[in-house]
Amino acid sequence: MNFLEQLPLTNADDIRTLDRLTCARQGITSLQLMERAATRCTAKLLELYPDNHHWTVVAGPGNNGGDGLVIARQLFMRGDHVQAYRPHGRPCGADHDANAARLERLLPTADLAAFTPPTRGVLIDALFGVGTNRPLAEPYASLVAAINRAPVPVVAIDLPSGLQAEQPLAPNSAVVHATHTLCLGCPKAALLWAEHEPYVGTLHLLPIGLDRTTLADIPGARWLEPAWLCAQQRPRRRFAHKGDAGRLLLVAGSRGMTGAAVMTAQAALRSGCGLLTAHLPAACTDAFHAQTIEAMSDADPHPDHNSRLSRDIAADALLLGCGLGTHADTAALLHDLAARYHDRPMVWDADALNLLAADPALQAKLPPASVLTPHPGEYTRLAGHALTHDCERMDAARNLAARLHAVVVLKGKYSIISAPNGDTLINPTGNAGMAKGGSGDVLAGIIAALLAQGYPPFTAAAIGTYLHGLAADLALAASYLTSLTARDLIAAIPAALQSLFLEPLIS
């Protein structure tokens, strides 16, 4: 799989193009593609609610409603109780009308105007999909309000009705509050924004077999897919030795912040780094070695903070910042490292980013193979302004990457990975259990280890971000969301690597 064949963020025009060309190139009809999409939805519904046998389907007048009618038919055919509502007395599009006729031969439907919120089972919202480009007016606004009054789980097909694929919500908009959203084919930007979490619920992206060649023609950001990551893998030679596996220089820690250096080092070693040397304040070295016996250390002359590198340390990549502090001596050290190792890839994290943000001269020295990993607060300092809405994150990452000529990983739910040339990926892995100190140190360590092993910066950032979230998802299986710690992520890195690179992939 090439980079552009990964799933793009799509709008209504993109979806129409993808559907049309998929049908043409695969020799199927649009009715058959609708059946395929609905079948995936039905399977997911039965996976989410295996013990439920009562379904209410609210189908709107377009193709999203057509999907809902197919789902209603499939659920009825398996013997479940189904109540379906749809527009009566007017044409709703060829595919919608064809599926309405098929359903009516099995199950009489009610008119949307007669909708009554169910008191049991699951409600399926198939009113509107990506075609909505303005707030819902009457009578649909009242219909959405009635759906939201239902005391049952609500599953939205493609988008919660009332949500627009690319626009933040206008005040007082009528929008379905979904428990789950089954997004068809390609992700839509509005499903990925924190402000829309109350409407989207848990997001599930369902592949529907869209034509990969056509996907490559859609411009914009890509959804990070395991198949592309696997194609980037650099397998270790059977005769490799520790020097071949990458030498990493970690410059981290300060008094009271030794733990950041420990977690970063352990994550890097778990991610394949062959040799790791940590340059630490003298007061940190004993505690560091007590926790990380596989690493070497180089003590800084200053006991409390990093101030200077007294010798050249062999390194294929560097990691700067975790627990580093912002002392003036440390800022001078970063200038020295940027000049001394200008031809090596570097990860800049935490306080290295804060020092970089405050120093235009250091920004001018930024090595060309740098990866920056800011969280929103660090982004604000680097960019000079805060983000006011999640819809700004994509452009923010791209603009910062272009301005600093570096790869940027803008961290958060659905982290954004952007290269200086504009290539952008959205990471799907991870969970809210990662909202705990130390998680970012683990990510920095993973990416730095991949750089040391020879991965290009953009590839290392993509693999590292995906693995980081995948480790959290795997760790959650043996823990509880609020109980996850950074050390749990480190312990799950081997399983994440095995899951990504060794297990067969399901397309």
LINFEN-V807628 format. One record per residue. N is the residue number from 1. RES is the residue in one letter. PHI is phi in radians with two decimals (NA if undefined). NEAR is the number of other ideal C-beta (glycine too) atoms within 10 Angstrom. Layout:
n: [N & N]
res: [RES & RES]
phi: [PHI & PHI]
near: [NEAR & NEAR]
This chain:
n: [1 & 2 & 3 & 4 & 5 & 6 & 7 & 8 & 9 & 10 & 11 & 12 & 13 & 14 & 15 & 16 & 17 & 18 & 19 & 20 & 21 & 22 & 23 & 24 & 25 & 26 & 27 & 28 & 29 & 30 & 31 & 32 & 33 & 34 & 35 & 36 & 37 & 38 & 39 & 40 & 41 & 42 & 43 & 44 & 45 & 46 & 47 & 48 & 49 & 50 & 51 & 52 & 53 & 54 & 55 & 56 & 57 & 58 & 59 & 60 & 61 & 62 & 63 & 64 & 65 & 66 & 67 & 68 & 69 & 70 & 71 & 72 & 73 & 74 & 75 & 76 & 77 & 78 & 79 & 80 & 81 & 82 & 83 & 84 & 85 & 86 & 87 & 88 & 89 & 90 & 91 & 92 & 93 & 94 & 95 & 96 & 97 & 98 & 99 & 100 & 101 & 102 & 103 & 104 & 105 & 106 & 107 & 108 & 109 & 110 & 111 & 112 & 113 & 114 & 115 & 116 & 117 & 118 & 119 & 120 & 121 & 122 & 123 & 124 & 125 & 126 & 127 & 128 & 129 & 130 & 131 & 132 & 133 & 134 & 135 & 136 & 137 & 138 & 139 & 140 & 141 & 142 & 143 & 144 & 145 & 146 & 147 & 148 & 149 & 150 & 151 & 152 & 153 & 154 & 155 & 156 & 157 & 158 & 159 & 160 & 161 & 162 & 163 & 164 & 165 & 166 & 167 & 168 & 169 & 170 & 171 & 172 & 173 & 174 & 175 & 176 & 177 & 178 & 179 & 180 & 181 & 182 & 183 & 184 & 185 & 186 & 187 & 188 & 189 & 190 & 191 & 192 & 193 & 194 & 195 & 196 & 197 & 198 & 199 & 200 & 201 & 202 & 203 & 204 & 205 & 206 & 207 & 208 & 209 & 210 & 211 & 212 & 213 & 214 & 215 & 216 & 217 & 218 & 219 & 220 & 221 & 222 & 223 & 224 & 225 & 226 & 227 & 228 & 229 & 230 & 231 & 232 & 233 & 234 & 235 & 236 & 237 & 238 & 239 & 240 & 241 & 242 & 243 & 244 & 245 & 246 & 247 & 248 & 249 & 250 & 251 & 252 & 253 & 254 & 255 & 256 & 257 & 258 & 259 & 260 & 261 & 262 & 263 & 264 & 265 & 266 & 267 & 268 & 269 & 270 & 271 & 272 & 273 & 274 & 275 & 276 & 277 & 278 & 279 & 280 & 281 & 282 & 283 & 284 & 285 & 286 & 287 & 288 & 289 & 290 & 291 & 292 & 293 & 294 & 295 & 296 & 297 & 298 & 299 & 300 & 301 & 302 & 303 & 304 & 305 & 306 & 307 & 308 & 309 & 310 & 311 & 312 & 313 & 314 & 315 & 316 & 317 & 318 & 319 & 320 & 321 & 322 & 323 & 324 & 325 & 326 & 327 & 328 & 329 & 330 & 331 & 332 & 333 & 334 & 335 & 336 & 337 & 338 & 339 & 340 & 341 & 342 & 343 & 344 & 345 & 346 & 347 & 348 & 349 & 350 & 351 & 352 & 353 & 354 & 355 & 356 & 357 & 358 & 359 & 360 & 361 & 362 & 363 & 364 & 365 & 366 & 367 & 368 & 369 & 370 & 371 & 372 & 373 & 374 & 375 & 376 & 377 & 378 & 379 & 380 & 381 & 382 & 383 & 384 & 385 & 386 & 387 & 388 & 389 & 390 & 391 & 392 & 393 & 394 & 395 & 396 & 397 & 398 & 399 & 400 & 401 & 402 & 403 & 404 & 405 & 406 & 407 & 408 & 409 & 410 & 411 & 412 & 413 & 414 & 415 & 416 & 417 & 418 & 419 & 420 & 421 & 422 & 423 & 424 & 425 & 426 & 427 & 428 & 429 & 430 & 431 & 432 & 433 & 434 & 435 & 436 & 437 & 438 & 439 & 440 & 441 & 442 & 443 & 444 & 445 & 446 & 447 & 448 & 449 & 450 & 451 & 452 & 453 & 454 & 455 & 456 & 457 & 458 & 459 & 460 & 461 & 462 & 463 & 464 & 465 & 466 & 467 & 468 & 469 & 470 & 471 & 472 & 473 & 474 & 475 & 476 & 477 & 478 & 479 & 480 & 481 & 482 & 483 & 484 & 485 & 486 & 487 & 488 & 489 & 490 & 491 & 492 & 493 & 494 & 495 & 496 & 497 & 498 & 499 & 500 & 501 & 502 & 503 & 504 & 505 & 506 & 507]
res: [M & N & F & L & E & Q & L & P & L & T & N & A & D & D & I & R & T & L & D & R & L & T & C & A & R & Q & G & I & T & S & L & Q & L & M & E & R & A & A & T & R & C & T & A & K & L & L & E & L & Y & P & D & N & H & H & W & T & V & V & A & G & P & G & N & N & G & G & D & G & L & V & I & A & R & Q & L & F & M & R & G & D & H & V & Q & A & Y & R & P & H & G & R & P & C & G & A & D & H & D & A & N & A & A & R & L & E & R & L & L & P & T & A & D & L & A & A & F & T & P & P & T & R & G & V & L & I & D & A & L & F & G & V & G & T & N & R & P & L & A & E & P & Y & A & S & L & V & A & A & I & N & R & A & P & V & P & V & V & A & I & D & L & P & S & G & L & Q & A & E & Q & P & L & A & P & N & S & A & V & V & H & A & T & H & T & L & C & L & G & C & P & K & A & A & L & L & W & A & E & H & E & P & Y & V & G & T & L & H & L & L & P & I & G & L & D & R & T & T & L & A & D & I & P & G & A & R & W & L & E & P & A & W & L & C & A & Q & Q & R & P & R & R & R & F & A & H & K & G & D & A & G & R & L & L & L & V & A & G & S & R & G & M & T & G & A & A & V & M & T & A & Q & A & A & L & R & S & G & C & G & L & L & T & A & H & L & P & A & A & C & T & D & A & F & H & A & Q & T & I & E & A & M & S & D & A & D & P & H & P & D & H & N & S & R & L & S & R & D & I & A & A & D & A & L & L & L & G & C & G & L & G & T & H & A & D & T & A & A & L & L & H & D & L & A & A & R & Y & H & D & R & P & M & V & W & D & A & D & A & L & N & L & L & A & A & D & P & A & L & Q & A & K & L & P & P & A & S & V & L & T & P & H & P & G & E & Y & T & R & L & A & G & H & A & L & T & H & D & C & E & R & M & D & A & A & R & N & L & A & A & R & L & H & A & V & V & V & L & K & G & K & Y & S & I & I & S & A & P & N & G & D & T & L & I & N & P & T & G & N & A & G & M & A & K & G & G & S & G & D & V & L & A & G & I & I & A & A & L & L & A & Q & G & Y & P & P & F & T & A & A & A & I & G & T & Y & L & H & G & L & A & A & D & L & A & L & A & A & S & Y & L & T & S & L & T & A & R & D & L & I & A & A & I & P & A & A & L & Q & S & L & F & L & E & P & L & I & S]
phi: [NA & -1.54 & -0.96 & -1.29 & -1.38 & -1.17 & -1.14 & -1.57 & -1.15 & -2.27 & -2.00 & -1.09 & -1.13 & -1.06 & -1.10 & -1.08 & -1.12 & -1.08 & -1.11 & -1.11 & -1.29 & -1.07 & -1.09 & -1.13 & -1.41 & -1.76 & 1.17 & -2.15 & -1.62 & -1.10 & -1.14 & -1.20 & -1.15 & -1.10 & -1.08 & -1.09 & -1.12 & -1.15 & -1.08 & -1.12 & -1.12 & -1.05 & -1.07 & -1.19 & -1.04 & -1.22 & -1.23 & -1.28 & -2.28 & -1.14 & -1.74 & -1.55 & -2.31 & -2.21 & -2.28 & -2.09 & -1.99 & -1.90 & -1.87 & -1.45 & -1.48 & -1.98 & -1.21 & -1.08 & -1.12 & -1.07 & -1.01 & -1.08 & -1.18 & -1.13 & -1.03 & -1.04 & -1.09 & -1.14 & -1.20 & -1.14 & -1.16 & -1.52 & 1.72 & -1.44 & -1.44 & -2.29 & -2.03 & -1.99 & -2.04 & -2.68 & -1.19 & -1.79 & 1.45 & -2.73 & -1.22 & -2.23 & 1.88 & -1.03 & -1.21 & -1.04 & -1.13 & -1.11 & -1.30 & -1.10 & -1.12 & -1.11 & -1.20 & -1.10 & -1.20 & -1.84 & -2.58 & -1.11 & -1.82 & -1.82 & -1.31 & -0.96 & -1.11 & -1.70 & -1.05 & -2.18 & -1.01 & -1.25 & -1.91 & -2.59 & 1.41 & -2.25 & -1.81 & -1.89 & -1.61 & -2.18 & -1.30 & -2.44 & -1.91 & -1.31 & -1.30 & -1.25 & -2.18 & -2.70 & -1.00 & -1.21 & -1.76 & -1.24 & -1.51 & -1.25 & -1.07 & -1.21 & -1.12 & -1.11 & -1.05 & -1.17 & -1.02 & -1.22 & -1.44 & -1.15 & -1.47 & -2.36 & -1.08 & -2.08 & -2.01 & -1.60 & -1.67 & 1.32 & -2.42 & -1.03 & -1.05 & 1.78 & -1.50 & -1.70 & -1.09 & -2.23 & -2.13 & -1.10 & -1.19 & -1.32 & -0.97 & 1.11 & -1.22 & -1.50 & -2.46 & -1.16 & -1.63 & -1.56 & -1.41 & -2.37 & -2.14 & -1.76 & -1.45 & -1.62 & 1.37 & -2.26 & -1.23 & -2.05 & -0.98 & -1.12 & -1.34 & -1.85 & -1.75 & -1.01 & -1.10 & -1.75 & -0.95 & -1.09 & -1.68 & -1.41 & 1.15 & -1.51 & -1.59 & -2.21 & -1.64 & -1.89 & -1.12 & -2.20 & 1.31 & -1.17 & -1.15 & -1.18 & -1.11 & -1.17 & -0.98 & -1.16 & -1.52 & -1.49 & -1.32 & 1.92 & -1.19 & -2.05 & -1.42 & -1.18 & -2.02 & -1.00 & -1.09 & -1.19 & -1.07 & -1.09 & -1.18 & -1.60 & -1.06 & -1.94 & -1.06 & -1.35 & -1.14 & -1.08 & -1.73 & -1.19 & -2.12 & -1.10 & -1.20 & -1.20 & -1.46 & 1.81 & -1.90 & -1.99 & -1.80 & -1.82 & -1.98 & -2.74 & 1.45 & -2.81 & -0.99 & 1.51 & -2.24 & -1.14 & -1.01 & -1.09 & -1.13 & -1.08 & -1.14 & -1.11 & -1.11 & -1.13 & -1.12 & -1.13 & -1.16 & -1.16 & -1.67 & 1.90 & -1.10 & -1.39 & -2.37 & -2.24 & -2.04 & -1.83 & -1.57 & -2.32 & -1.00 & -0.98 & -1.21 & -1.71 & -1.17 & -1.12 & -1.13 & -1.09 & -1.24 & -1.13 & -1.79 & -2.32 & -1.34 & -1.41 & -1.72 & -1.79 & -2.35 & -2.31 & -1.39 & -1.26 & -1.05 & -1.53 & -1.25 & -1.82 & -2.56 & -1.37 & -2.25 & -2.81 & -1.78 & -1.42 & -2.63 & -1.30 & -1.95 & -1.04 & -2.69 & -1.59 & -2.74 & -2.23 & -2.26 & -2.12 & 2.24 & -1.17 & 1.19 & -1.30 & 1.43 & -2.19 & -1.07 & -1.03 & -1.06 & -1.19 & -1.06 & -1.10 & -1.08 & -1.11 & -1.02 & -1.12 & -1.15 & -1.09 & -1.42 & -1.18 & -2.03 & -1.07 & -1.63 & -1.87 & -1.22 & -2.42 & -1.76 & -1.93 & -2.38 & 0.91 & -1.18 & -1.11 & -1.22 & -1.13 & -1.19 & -1.10 & -1.10 & -1.53 & -2.41 & -1.00 & -1.14 & -1.21 & -1.03 & -1.17 & -1.60 & -0.97 & -1.03 & -1.18 & -1.84 & -1.62 & -2.13 & -1.86 & -2.18 & -1.40 & -1.50 & -0.97 & -1.15 & -1.19 & -1.04 & -0.99 & -1.22 & -1.20 & -1.53 & 1.50 & -2.73 & -1.60 & -1.46 & -1.72 & -2.73 & -1.06 & -1.11 & -1.54 & -1.12 & -1.07 & -1.13 & -1.08 & -1.13 & -1.09 & -1.14 & -1.18 & -1.08 & -1.19 & -1.20 & -1.69 & 0.94 & -2.46 & -1.35 & -2.06 & -1.92 & -1.51 & -1.35 & 2.60 & -1.06 & 1.02 & -0.96 & -1.81 & -1.99 & -2.26 & -1.74 & -1.02 & -1.45 & 1.73 & -0.99 & -2.43 & -2.17 & -2.01 & -1.54 & -1.58 & -1.57 & 1.91 & -2.65 & -1.23 & -1.15 & -1.35 & -1.37 & -2.72 & -0.94 & 1.79 & -1.07 & -1.17 & -1.11 & -1.12 & -1.03 & -1.04 & -1.13 & -1.11 & -1.08 & -1.09 & -1.10 & -1.18 & -1.06 & -1.09 & -1.48 & 1.78 & -1.24 & -1.07 & -0.96 & -1.13 & -1.16 & -1.06 & -1.12 & -1.18 & -1.08 & -1.09 & -1.16 & -1.11 & -1.09 & -1.00 & -1.20 & -1.13 & -1.05 & -1.13 & -1.14 & -1.22 & -1.11 & -1.11 & -1.10 & -1.94 & -2.48 & -2.40 & -0.88 & -1.43 & -1.67 & -1.05 & -2.20 & -1.05 & -1.16 & -1.11 & -1.12 & -1.04 & -1.10 & -1.59 & -1.02 & -1.01 & -1.15 & -1.14 & -1.06 & -1.14 & -1.11 & -1.32 & -1.77 & -2.00 & -1.31 & -1.07 & -1.64 & -1.87 & -1.48]
near: [17 & 9 & 16 & 16 & 17 & 21 & 21 & 21 & 23 & 25 & 21 & 16 & 10 & 22 & 22 & 14 & 14 & 22 & 21 & 14 & 16 & 22 & 16 & 11 & 13 & 13 & 7 & 14 & 11 & 17 & 17 & 13 & 22 & 22 & 18 & 18 & 26 & 24 & 15 & 19 & 24 & 22 & 13 & 15 & 21 & 15 & 9 & 16 & 17 & 8 & 5 & 17 & 15 & 17 & 24 & 25 & 28 & 30 & 30 & 27 & 18 & 20 & 27 & 24 & 27 & 30 & 30 & 28 & 29 & 27 & 29 & 31 & 23 & 20 & 24 & 18 & 12 & 10 & 8 & 15 & 14 & 24 & 20 & 25 & 24 & 25 & 18 & 13 & 6 & 7 & 10 & 20 & 15 & 12 & 22 & 26 & 14 & 17 & 28 & 23 & 10 & 14 & 24 & 14 & 8 & 11 & 17 & 9 & 20 & 14 & 11 & 19 & 12 & 9 & 19 & 11 & 15 & 17 & 10 & 12 & 19 & 22 & 25 & 28 & 30 & 31 & 28 & 26 & 26 & 27 & 17 & 22 & 11 & 9 & 17 & 21 & 9 & 8 & 11 & 19 & 16 & 14 & 23 & 23 & 13 & 13 & 27 & 18 & 8 & 20 & 9 & 18 & 16 & 22 & 28 & 32 & 31 & 27 & 30 & 27 & 27 & 25 & 28 & 23 & 22 & 14 & 16 & 17 & 17 & 9 & 5 & 7 & 17 & 19 & 24 & 27 & 17 & 27 & 16 & 19 & 25 & 28 & 21 & 26 & 25 & 23 & 21 & 27 & 23 & 24 & 22 & 25 & 20 & 12 & 12 & 22 & 14 & 11 & 23 & 24 & 19 & 12 & 19 & 16 & 16 & 16 & 14 & 18 & 14 & 24 & 18 & 16 & 12 & 18 & 22 & 16 & 13 & 20 & 10 & 13 & 23 & 24 & 19 & 22 & 20 & 19 & 12 & 21 & 20 & 15 & 12 & 15 & 14 & 12 & 7 & 12 & 9 & 5 & 6 & 12 & 9 & 10 & 11 & 14 & 19 & 24 & 20 & 29 & 26 & 32 & 27 & 33 & 32 & 25 & 15 & 12 & 20 & 23 & 20 & 27 & 32 & 29 & 28 & 36 & 33 & 23 & 31 & 32 & 20 & 23 & 29 & 18 & 29 & 19 & 20 & 26 & 18 & 28 & 25 & 29 & 28 & 14 & 18 & 29 & 20 & 12 & 15 & 23 & 16 & 10 & 15 & 21 & 7 & 12 & 21 & 14 & 21 & 16 & 17 & 26 & 12 & 18 & 13 & 17 & 22 & 28 & 17 & 14 & 18 & 11 & 5 & 9 & 16 & 9 & 23 & 22 & 29 & 26 & 35 & 30 & 30 & 32 & 26 & 29 & 22 & 14 & 18 & 10 & 15 & 24 & 20 & 15 & 23 & 23 & 14 & 12 & 24 & 22 & 10 & 14 & 20 & 13 & 8 & 18 & 26 & 30 & 35 & 30 & 31 & 25 & 25 & 30 & 22 & 20 & 25 & 27 & 18 & 13 & 14 & 8 & 9 & 18 & 16 & 9 & 15 & 17 & 19 & 12 & 19 & 24 & 27 & 27 & 29 & 27 & 17 & 14 & 11 & 24 & 24 & 15 & 16 & 22 & 16 & 8 & 11 & 12 & 16 & 8 & 10 & 21 & 18 & 15 & 23 & 20 & 13 & 24 & 26 & 21 & 15 & 20 & 26 & 15 & 13 & 19 & 15 & 24 & 27 & 29 & 29 & 25 & 23 & 20 & 17 & 23 & 26 & 24 & 30 & 28 & 22 & 19 & 11 & 13 & 17 & 21 & 26 & 23 & 24 & 21 & 21 & 25 & 14 & 12 & 20 & 28 & 13 & 15 & 11 & 22 & 22 & 25 & 30 & 31 & 29 & 30 & 36 & 32 & 33 & 35 & 30 & 30 & 30 & 29 & 22 & 15 & 23 & 15 & 23 & 22 & 22 & 27 & 30 & 28 & 26 & 29 & 25 & 25 & 29 & 30 & 24 & 23 & 31 & 25 & 17 & 21 & 24 & 19 & 8 & 11 & 15 & 8 & 12 & 9 & 12 & 23 & 18 & 25 & 17 & 22 & 32 & 26 & 16 & 26 & 26 & 13 & 14 & 24 & 19 & 11 & 16 & 18 & 14 & 9 & 10 & 4 & 11 & 7 & 9]
